[in-house]
Amino acid sequence: MFRRAFWFTAGAAAGVWATTKVNRQLKKLTPESLAAQAADKAVEAGHRLKDFALDVKAGMTQREDELNDALGLHQDPDRPDNVTALPGPRRLRAIEHTKTTYRPNLSYDRNEDH
């Protein structure tokens, strides 16, 4: 008799355990639960992407500083947004070169084609 009671109790416990497991899995597969999981993954991916973008920006700034030091460029505090400026003589030569470049004054009137 104890043997039958033992197996009956073991079977009932196994049934309750299996039913609980199945119900948990079914709740995970409801549309609301799937939408919540997708939203959580999207937010997590957004945070990772933001961290990556910040790392890239920091690396770009560091590399830009290295290149500016190597090229002898300096930061001009009078310029907005820390725009880098060429040293004096180079900058003047570059400006003078653009003044002497020949550029014919050609006007194009679209109405002439019709």
C-alpha positions as CSV (number, residue, x, y, z in Angstrom):
1,M,0.0,0.0,0.0
2,F,2.8,2.4,0.8
3,R,4.3,1.5,-2.5
4,R,1.2,2.6,-4.4
5,A,1.0,5.8,-2.4
6,F,4.6,6.6,-3.1
7,W,4.2,6.2,-6.8
8,F,0.9,8.1,-6.8
9,T,2.6,11.0,-5.0
10,A,5.7,10.9,-7.3
11,G,3.4,11.0,-10.4
12,A,1.4,13.9,-9.0
13,A,4.5,15.9,-8.2
14,A,5.9,15.2,-11.7
15,G,2.7,16.3,-13.3
16,V,2.6,19.5,-11.3
17,W,6.3,20.2,-12.1
18,A,5.7,19.5,-15.9
19,T,2.5,21.7,-15.9
20,T,4.4,24.6,-14.3
21,K,7.3,24.3,-16.8
22,V,4.9,24.2,-19.8
23,N,2.9,27.2,-18.5
24,R,6.1,29.3,-18.0
25,Q,7.2,28.5,-21.5
26,L,3.8,29.4,-22.9
27,K,3.8,32.7,-21.1
28,K,7.2,33.5,-22.7
29,L,5.7,32.9,-26.2
30,T,2.8,35.3,-25.9
31,P,2.9,38.3,-28.2
32,E,3.2,40.7,-25.3
33,S,6.1,38.8,-23.8
34,L,7.8,38.6,-27.2
35,A,7.3,42.3,-27.8
36,A,8.8,43.1,-24.3
37,Q,11.8,40.8,-25.0
38,A,12.4,42.5,-28.4
39,A,12.1,45.9,-26.8
40,D,14.6,45.0,-24.1
41,K,17.0,43.7,-26.7
42,A,16.6,46.8,-28.8
43,V,17.4,49.0,-25.8
44,E,20.4,46.9,-25.0
45,A,21.6,47.1,-28.5
46,G,21.1,50.9,-28.5
47,H,23.2,51.2,-25.4
48,R,26.0,49.1,-26.9
49,L,25.9,51.2,-30.1
50,K,26.1,54.4,-28.1
51,D,29.1,53.1,-26.1
52,F,30.7,52.1,-29.4
53,A,30.1,55.6,-30.9
54,L,31.6,57.3,-27.9
55,D,34.6,55.0,-28.0
56,V,35.1,55.8,-31.8
57,K,34.7,59.6,-31.1
58,A,37.3,59.4,-28.3
59,G,39.7,57.5,-30.6
60,M,39.1,60.0,-33.4
61,T,39.9,62.9,-31.1
62,Q,43.0,61.3,-29.8
63,R,44.2,60.5,-33.3
64,E,43.4,64.0,-34.5
65,D,45.5,65.4,-31.7
66,E,48.4,63.1,-32.6
67,L,48.2,64.2,-36.3
68,N,48.0,67.9,-35.4
69,D,51.1,67.5,-33.2
70,A,52.9,65.6,-36.0
71,L,52.0,68.2,-38.6
72,G,52.7,71.2,-36.4
73,L,49.1,72.4,-36.4
74,H,47.9,74.3,-33.4
75,Q,44.6,75.1,-31.9
76,D,43.6,78.7,-32.4
77,P,41.6,79.8,-29.3
78,D,40.0,82.7,-31.3
79,R,38.3,80.4,-33.7
80,P,35.0,78.8,-32.8
81,D,34.6,75.1,-32.1
82,N,38.3,74.7,-31.8
83,V,38.8,74.6,-35.6
84,T,42.5,73.9,-36.4
85,A,44.4,76.6,-38.3
86,L,47.5,76.3,-40.4
87,P,50.6,78.2,-39.3
88,G,50.8,81.8,-40.6
89,P,53.0,81.6,-43.7
90,R,51.4,78.5,-45.1
91,R,48.0,79.9,-44.7
92,L,48.9,83.1,-46.5
93,R,50.4,81.1,-49.4
94,A,47.3,79.0,-49.7
95,I,45.1,82.1,-49.8
96,E,47.3,83.8,-52.4
97,H,47.2,80.7,-54.6
98,T,43.4,80.8,-54.8
99,K,43.5,84.4,-55.8
100,T,45.8,83.8,-58.8
101,T,44.0,80.7,-60.1
102,Y,42.3,81.4,-63.4
103,R,38.6,80.8,-63.4
104,P,36.7,82.0,-66.4
105,N,33.4,83.6,-65.7
106,L,31.0,81.3,-67.6
107,S,27.3,81.8,-67.1
108,Y,24.9,79.2,-68.1
109,D,21.4,80.1,-68.8
110,R,19.0,77.1,-68.9
111,N,16.5,79.1,-70.9
112,E,18.9,79.3,-73.9
113,D,18.4,75.5,-74.6
114,H,14.7,75.8,-75.3
